[in-house]
């Protein structure tokens, strides 16, 4: 396979780090981005407008305006509006800003990380405001959910909105029309620094496993998720677009059964 240039957000840990390692082991160039600057090429806070602009500016400089693939792994799972700012608005801003660089690349591809939690009942106020591009209203809705004791809905709503944005966007002239497949993956529970505190608490682990049941092999390691991202972002993927591919050990099938069809 020809050597390609990838940009991976959330590259300092978890799925982003595992994907970066896999791509580099295959001989590709990977530009890494994360909140922390240590051991990453771009330090940017995707919860802020400044950080999003910084990511785009640095990416243009480091790639000379040409990029073959973007893999957006950056994400949070806190009971805080910042989760929405990063997971939805930060991811959308990343993909929209880097699309021109992809259009100049070879066999361009883009993939984002959603979650099996995207199928959980979302907060409509959060989702609708996010899809309308109204970050202030979406954040206010997220804070309202937290204030009424429903902070757990913020993460799932951010991922739900992201998948709906993906479905709308992937088939447009800017993406499909430009020959750029745009997809998502929906991992189940993955053992990362983000999930470690929850999984270390027996009571919380029970809640997690009830909400994301994984009959096939249980919790995944980041290294088990990375190959799917790598394939979706590779030239081998010519016709898969607008999809969320669940790498969830059967959580989606367990929770929704055949009614999704």
N, C-alpha and C positions, 0 to 999 in steps of 0.2 A: 504494500500500500504506500502511495506517495507520502512524503513528509508533509504534515499539515500544521497550521498555526491555530491553536485553540485559546480561548479566554475562559477561565473558570472562576466564578465568584463563590465565596464561601470556601475558599481553597485551603484555609489554614487548619481545618479539622473535618472530621466526619466524612460524609459522602464526597464532598468537594476535594478533600485531601486524597482520598482513595482514588478518585477519578483522575486527579492530576498525576499521581504516581503511575497509574496504569498507562495513561497516554504517553508519559515520558519514557516508560519502559518500552513502549512500542516505537520509540524514536521520534515522536512528535515534539514540537515546540509548544509549551503551555505558558501563557501569561496568567499569573495568579492575582486574584484580588480578594481582599478581606478587610474587615474592620481594623485589624491590627497590622501594622507595617512590617513586623518582624517576619522574615522569610517569605514575604510576598512582594510581588512587583508593583502592585497598586494598593495603597491604603486608602479606603474610602468608606464612609458611613452612609449606607444606602437608606437610612431612615431620614436623611436630610436632603434638601434640594442641592446644597453645596456639595455633598458627598457624591450624589448621582452625577452632577456635572463634572466633578473631578475624575470619576471613573471614566466617563466618556472621553474627556480631554486626554487623560493619560493613555487610554487605549489607542486613540488616534496617533499619538506620538510614538508609542512603542511598536505599532504595526505599520506605520507609514500609510495608514488609511486602508489597509487590506487585511481581512480576517476570514479564516475558513469556517470556524464554528464557535458558537457561544454556548456554554453550559452553565446555567444559572442555578447554583446550589445554595446561595446565601439565604438563611432563614432563621427565625426565632420561634419559640413556643412559650413565651411568657404571658401571664395574665396582665397584659399592658398594651396600650395602643401602639407602642413601638413595634410590636409583632406585626400589626397590619401595615405599618409604614414600610417595613423591610420586605415582608413576604409578598405583598401585592404591589404597592406603589414603587418600591425599589426594584423589584423584578421587571415590572412593565417598563419603567424608565430605562433600565439597562438594555432590554431587548429593542426598544424603540430607538435609543440613541446609537446602538451598535449595528442596526440593520443596514445602514449605508456601507459600513465596513464589510459586512457579509456580502452585500451585493457586488462588491469589488473582488471577492474571494473566489476560490475554486471549489466547486461542489459545496456551496455554503449550506450550513445546517444550524439549527438552534433548538435547544432542549432546556426545559425548566423542571425544577423539582416541586411537585405538588405533594399530595399525601393521601393515604387511605382515608384520612379524616375529612377529605373533601366531600365524601358521601354522607357525612353526618348532617343532621338538620342544621342549616346555617341561620344566622340572624339576618333577616331580609333587609333591615335598615343598613347594616354594614355592607352587605353585598350590593345593594342597589346604588348606594353612594359611591362605592368603589368603581363599579362599572360605568358610572356617570363621570368618573374622573374627578370627583369632588372629595379631595383628601381631607379637608377640614371637617366636612359633615360626616365622612366615614369614621374619622378618628373620634368625633364626638359620640357617634353611635357605639363605637367600641367601648368608650369610657362609660357610657350609660349601661352597657351590658355588664361591665365589671362592677359598677356601683350597685346593681340589683342582684349581684351574686352569680352572674352567668359569664364570668370571665373565661371559662373554658370554651365558649363559643367563638372567641376572637380568632384563635388559630384556625379552626376548621372553616370559619367564614372567609378568612383570608385566602385559604387554599381553594375553596369552592369558587370564589370570585375569580381567582386566577385561571382556573380551568375554563370558566365561562368566557373570560377574555380570550383565552387561547382558541376556543372553538370559533369565536367571531372573527378572530384576526388571521388565523392560519390560512384561510381560503381567500383572502383579499389579494388584490393586485400587487401590493407591496411585498407579500410573502409568497404565496403559491404562484402568483403571476410572475414573480421574479425568480422562480425556481428554488425557493428556500423553504424546505420542510421545517415546520414549527410544531414541536410535540412536548409532551410532559410525561413524567413518570409519577406513579403514586405509590411510594414505599409504604409498607406497614411499619411496625415498630423496628427501628434500627438502633443498634447499640452504639451510640455516639456520646460525646460530651453533653449534648443537649438533652438526651434522654436519661443519662446516668443517674441524676438525682431522683427522678421518678421511679426508675427501676430498682433503685437501692432501698426504697421504702416498700415493705411488703404490702401494705394496704393500698398504696398508690399503684403498685405493680398490678394488683388484682383489678383495679379500675381500668388501667391501660389495656390489660388483656381482655377484659370484657367488652371494651369499646372497639378494640382492633383484634379480633380473634384470628389466630394464624395457625390453622391446622397442619399446614405443610412446613415442617422444620422449625417452627417458632420464630423467635426474633432473628433478624438478619444482621450481618456485619456489613459495614460500609463497602468492603471489598467484594461483597456479593451483589451489590447494587451497581457498582461502577461499570461493569461490562455492558449493561443495558443502556446506560447513558452514552457510552463510547460508541455503541452500534448505531443508535439513533442519530448521533452527530457525525457519522462516517458517510463516505460516498456510497456505501452499500445500501443505505436507506434512500431509495429513489421515490417511493410512492406513499410511505406512511406520513401523514400530516394531520394536524388537528386532533390528535389522539392523546388520551392519558392511558399509559400502559401500567397496570398495577403490578408491582413487585411486592406483594403483600401476604404471601403465604396462604392465600385463599380468603383474606378478610372480606373483600368485596363480594365474592360469591357467597360467603357465609351470611353476611348482613343483608344483601339485597336479593339473593337467590336468583331465580330466573325472571323476576318481575322487572328488572332493568330493561328487558327486551320485550 
